[in-house]
Amino acid sequence: MSKTIVNPNPFGKSGKYNGLWFFYDDDISIYWNRSHTFNVWNNGKEVNCFTVMESMTPKQAEENADEWLADVLEEEKLRHADAF
């Protein structure tokens, strides 16, 4: 997975997004609000969210986002494999 961390918000909305963005392939991005909440976006639309109830550095937040996305993608792959 390739990603770039960007601050501020790439969608051009000032003020609301002061956290960090993690960008992945297939137009997936995850926004961390620098607290406990991660918002998952796909093609510019919010599609999911998750929380991590611990204090984190930006590097730890990136690792949590990477792990969450990898788990979700693996679940999707397994779900589609069951269809065949």
C-alpha positions in Angstrom: 0.0 0.0 0.0 1.4 3.4 -0.9 0.5 6.4 1.1 1.3 10.0 1.7 0.6 11.9 4.9 -0.8 15.3 4.3 -1.9 18.1 6.5 -4.1 20.2 6.0 -7.2 18.7 4.4 -6.9 17.9 0.7 -10.6 18.5 0.1 -10.2 22.3 0.6 -12.5 22.6 3.7 -10.6 24.8 6.1 -11.0 24.7 9.9 -12.8 21.3 10.2 -9.8 19.1 9.3 -6.7 19.7 11.4 -5.6 16.2 11.8 -3.5 14.0 9.5 -4.5 12.2 6.3 -3.2 8.8 5.2 -3.7 8.1 1.5 -3.8 4.6 -0.1 -4.4 3.1 -3.5 -7.9 3.0 -5.0 -8.8 6.5 -3.8 -9.0 5.4 -0.2 -7.9 7.8 2.5 -8.1 7.7 6.3 -8.3 10.9 8.4 -7.1 10.8 12.0 -8.3 13.7 14.1 -5.2 13.5 16.4 -7.3 12.0 19.2 -9.1 8.6 18.9 -11.2 8.8 15.8 -10.3 7.7 12.3 -12.6 8.5 9.4 -12.4 6.4 6.2 -13.0 8.0 2.9 -13.4 6.5 -0.6 -13.6 8.7 -3.7 -14.2 11.8 -1.6 -17.0 10.3 0.5 -16.9 9.2 4.1 -17.7 5.4 4.1 -16.6 4.2 7.6 -14.9 5.1 10.8 -13.1 3.4 13.7 -11.6 4.4 17.1 -8.5 3.5 18.9 -8.8 4.3 22.6 -5.2 5.0 23.4 -2.9 8.0 23.1 -0.9 7.9 19.8 2.0 9.6 18.1 1.4 10.3 14.4 3.5 7.2 13.5 1.4 5.0 15.8 -1.8 6.5 14.2 -0.4 5.6 10.8 0.3 2.0 11.9 -3.2 1.7 13.3 -4.7 3.0 10.0 -2.6 0.6 8.0 -3.6 -2.3 10.2 -7.3 -1.5 10.1 -7.3 -1.1 6.3 -5.3 -4.3 5.8 -7.8 -6.2 8.0 -10.8 -4.8 6.1 -9.3 -5.6 2.8 -8.5 -9.2 3.9 -12.1 -9.6 5.1 -13.4 -8.4 1.7 -11.1 -10.8 -0.1 -12.3 -13.7 2.0 -15.9 -12.7 1.6 -15.5 -12.7 -2.2 -13.6 -16.0 -2.2 -16.6 -17.6 -0.4 -18.8 -16.5 -3.3 -17.0 -18.8 -5.7 
